[in-house]
Amino acid sequence: MKSPSPARATSAQLSIGARLAGAAALSAFGFLSTGSAHADVLIPLPDGREAGPGVTITRTAESALVSPSMAANGAGRVAWVSGTVTAEAPHAPVVERPGPYLGPENWPGTNNSSTHGVSQVNTGYIVGCQVSIGDKAISLGLSGSVSSSQIGVSGSAGIQIGPGEVEFVQIGIKDIFKPGTYTLGYKDFEMEIQGCGGYAQARSYTVVEIIGDHYSKTTLYGAPFSIG
């Protein structure tokens, strides 16, 4: 039997080499795709502004950095959020000492103003599991059917949330004792979400409550974003 000609042998070798190279390339592509799917994702968010009776709220430099949870259980993820909130309250009443607010007829204030007796600005995030954080979800939360987590000493919040659930995470709060401009800034506040096997979504909120004879509550919501 004649041995293969050098030309045919070279062609076969090239064919095998091409297949091996293709397999290696696909393997490398799959590896890179898996890596990129688990990489941190930075989400820049738009600025916002809301004007209400006697107050203007703005949010600037908001962003979220989303990554898989260190638990690596498929139902957890982490978002580090940053932003700056400013409340301009030029007509807020002067309060020397917090206490139950009494109106002109010495009636207690309404809409929770009687619980703290001072104007306030507070900010945080609404987090939902398999829920789009739109008007319906916000209304659900404001009706008192969700729990609320507050900021911890480490600047983080652990959130256990299941499908169809919504939770409010309070990041910061500041009393308004007199007319002026008040700012709340936060950087890389960590929200660790566990128990959500489906998609998760969040959006920021800021509420400014002005007590006094002309009570008002103004809310600014941020743009919704995915947490994976």
N, C-alpha and C positions, 0 to 999 in steps of 0.2 A: 504493500500500500504506500502510495506517495504521501510524503508529509505535506501539510498545507503550505501554500506559497507564502512568502514573506508578506505580500500585499494583503492576502486574505487573513492571515494571522493578525496583522496590525489592525485591520478593520474590526475583527472580533474583540480584540483588546480594547479598542476605542469604544465599542458598543457597551461592553461591560463597565468600562470606566465611567461612561456617561450615566449609566443606570445607578452606579454607586454614588456618583456626585449628586445626581438628582435626589436620591434617598437621603443623603447627608444634608442637602439643602432643605428638604421638607422637614427633616428632624430638627434642624436648627431653627426653621421658621416656627415650628410648633412650640419649641422651647421658648423662643422669644415672645410668641403670642401669649403663652401661659404667664410668662414673667410680666408682660405689659398689662395683662388683665388684673394682676394683683399689685400693680404699682399704685403709689399715691396719686390722687387726682386733685389738682388745684382748681377751684371753681371761683372765679371773680364774679361778684354780684353787683347789680346796679345801685346807684345812690337812690335815696327816696326822700320825699318831703310830704308832710301833711299839716295843714293849718286848721285849727279849731278855735272855739271861743277863748280868746285871751292867751293862746299858746301856738307856737309853731315848732314842729318836730322835724329834725333831719337826721338821716343816717348816711354815713360816708365810709369809704374804704372797707366795705364789707367783703369778706371772702370766706371760703370753707375749703379745708384740706381733708379729703376723704380717703380712708385706707381700710383694709380688712382688719378685723379685731385680732388682737394677739391670741385670743382663745382659739382661733382657727377652726370654729365649729360649723361654719356655713350659715349660722343664724345671727352672727354678730358683725359689727363694723364700727368704725370710729370716725368722728368728724371733729376737726379742730377749727373753731370759728373765731373770726376776728372782726372788729368793726368799731366805729365811734358814733355815739348817739348824742345829739345836742337838743336841748329843750329851751326855747326862748319863752319866758313867762313874764312879760313886762308889767302885768297887772295882778300878779299873785298877791294875796293878802299877807301882811306881816304877821308872823306867829312867834310870840316870845317863848311860849312853852306849849308843847303838844298836849292836846286833850280833846275830849269830845266836842265837835263843833256844834254850836247852837246858833240857829238862824235868828232873824229879827224878832221872831215871836218866842224865842228861847226853845224852839223845837230842835230835837237832835237832827243832824244832817242825814241825808239819804245816800243811797248807792255806796254804802260802806264808808262814807266820809266820817261818820261818827266813830269809827273804830280806831282812827289814828289822829284825827284833828289837825292834820297838816297836809299841804299839797305835796304830791310825790311824782317822781318819774321812775318807772321800772322797765327793764328790758330783758329779753330772753328769747327762747326759741320754742316753736310748736313742732313736735315730732310725731309723725304718724307711720304706722306699719300697714302697708297695702291700702293706704288712704291718700288720696290727693288732697293736699292741704289747701283747699279753697274755702269759699264762704261757708259751705255746709259744715266742713270739719271745724272751722273756727266757731261757728254757732254752737256746735256740739260741745266744744270745750268750754265756752262761756256759760253754758247751761249747768256746769258743775259736774259733768259726767266723766271727767278725766282727773287723774291725779296730778300733783305738781311737785317737781323736784327743785330744790334750791341749791345755790352755789355752795360747794364745800370749801374747806380751808385750802385744799390743794388746787383749787381752780378747775374742778372737773365735776362731772355728774354721770352716774351710772343709771342707765334707763333700761328697765325690763318692760318690754312692750310686745303684745301679741297682735295677730292679724285683726285689722279693723279698729284698733285702738289708737288714741291720740293722747299725748302728754305735753304739758307745758313745763319747760325748764327755765326757771328764773336765774338770770346771770347776775344782775345787779339792781340795786334800788337806791334812790337818793331823795331825801326830804327837801322840799322847797319852802324855806322859812321866810323868804322875802322876794320881791321882784328881782329878776335877773336872768342870766343865761347859765344853764347847768349842763355839764357834760359827763357822760359815762363812756369810758373806753375799755375794751377788752382785747386781749391778744392771745391766740391759741388756747382758748377755753375748750377743754376736751369733753365731748359728749360720746360716751361709749354705749352703744345700743346692743342689747342682747335679747334673744327670744324671738326676733322677727325673721321668719323664714322666707318671707316674700320681700317685695321692694319696700324701701323706706324713703320717706320724703320729709323735708323740714323747711321752715321759713321763720324769719325773725319777726318779733313784735316789740313795740315800745308803746307803753301807755302812760299818759300824763293826766293826772287827776288834780283839778284845781278846786279847792274848797272855798267857801265863802257864801255870800248872799246869792251869788250867781254861779252855782255849781256846774262844772263841766268835766267831761272825760273824753280825751282825744286819743285815738290809736293809729299808729303807723305800722303797716305790715310790710315785710320785705318780700323779695321774689322767692318763690319756692325753688328748691334744688333737690336733686336726688342724692341719697346716701348709699346707693347701691341696691 
